[in-house]
Amino acid sequence: MQKLTLESRDETIALGEKIGRLLKAGDVLVLDGDLGAGKTTFTKGLAKGLDIPDLIKSPTFTIIREYQDGRLPLYHMDAYRLENGGAEDLGLEEYFDSDGVSVVEWAQFVEDELPSDFLAIHFKRTDDENTRVLEFEPHGEHFTTLVAQVTN
């Protein structure tokens, strides 16, 4: 598993932007980590890399936020509220098989719905409030290549 240490919010956004520029339609990213670990900050950078001009907000209360005005659409999902089920009723596979990029937070609550190829990124807080350690867990050749491009 590849790791990167990011020293600031700006570095987190820059990494998201770099990855966003490499994504293609149908790509799925799974982000996990504690509240405040940087998942939404990273997604803001990802949206920048997809040329999405909109303000990115956490989808906690809406479950899915859609951003259509970029190079590719972005579907930002927060599955936390699906802890007790209901994922199968949302049609997530339609998002995953679409013309856009899906970012899923709290994916452990929808893991039966995930495609076989996806990139998991684990966000870990450190003793320094600005520093995060990201661990990349690629599933599939496309994401293995992508991780090599952004971590080397």
N, C-alpha and C positions, 0 to 999 in steps of 0.2 A: 504494500500500500504506500503510495507516494504521499509525502507531507510537505506543506508549505507553512511558514510562519509569516503572518501579516502583522505589521507594527502599528497600523492606523486604519481608520475608517476609509481614508482616501486609497490606501493600498487594497482594501477589500473591494471598493468600487472599481478600481483599475483592473483587478483580476476578473471580476464579473464581466467587465466590458470586453476584455481579451477573450474570454470564453464565449461570450455572446457573438463575437465576430466569426467564431468557428462553427456555430451551430447551424443545423439544417432542419427543415420541416420534419416533424415527427419525433424530434429529440425530446427525451424526458430526463430531467434532473431531479434528484431526491435530496433534499437538504434536511439534516437533523442537527440538533444542538439545543442547549438550554435557551430559555427566553433571554433575549438581549445578546445572543452569541454572534449575531451578524448576518443572519439568513436574509432578512429583508434588505439590509444594506447591500449585500452581495447581489440580490435580485435587481436592485436599482442600477447597479453597474451592468448587469446582464441586459437589462432593457436598453441601456445606452448603447451597448454593442449591437443590439438589434435595431438601432435607430428609432426607438420609440420615444417620442417627446413627452409623454404623459408623466405625471407625478405618480410614482409607484407607492402604494400603501399596502400595509399588511392585510391579507384577506381573512383574518381571524373570524370576523363576524359574518362574512358573506360566503365563506367556503371557497368560492372561485371568483377571481377578478380577471376580466378579459381586457387586453390591450391590443387593438387592431391596427394601429397607425404606424407600423414599422416595416422593416424589411421582411419580417415574419411576425405573425401574431404571437403574443405571449399569454399563456394561461397560467396564472399564479394561484395555486391552491393551498389551502390550509386544512388538512384533514383531521385536526385535533378534535373538532366537534363530532367526528364520526367514530369516536372511541367505542361507542356502544352499537355500531353497525350503521347501515344505510348507504354505504359506498356503492353497492351494486345498483342502487336506484338513481344515481347521478349520471350514469352514462360516461364514466371517466374514460373508457376505452375509445370513445368517439374523439375526445380531446387528444389522447395519446396517439391515435392514428390520423390526426388531422394535418393541416398545412402549417401548423404552428409549433411552438416550443412550449412544453409543459414543465413547470417548476412546482414540485410538491413538497410542502413542509408537513411534518408529522406523518410520513408515509407508512409507518408501521401499522396504521389503522386502515390502510387500503392496499396492503402488499399483495393481496390476491388479485388485484386489478392491474398491477404494474406489468408492463411489457417485459420480455426477457432481456432486452438491451436497454440499459439506462446508466446514468452516472450518479452515484451516491457521493455526497460531500458531507463529511462530518465536521461540524464546527465545535471547537473546544476553547473555552475561556481559559485564561491564564491568571497568574497573580497580578500581572500588569493589566489594568482595566482596558487599555487600548490594544493589547496584543491578542491575536487569535491564532490557533493552530488548526489548519484545515487538513483533513485526511481524505484522499481521493480513492474511491472504490469503483473502478470502471467495470461494467458488465457489457461485454461485446467488444469487438475489434475497433469499431469507430471510436468508442470512448477511451479505449486503451491508447489509441493514437493521439486523441485530443489531450489526454492527461499528460502524455509525454511532451507534447508541444508546449503546454503551459507551465510545466514544472522543471524543464531543463533549460 
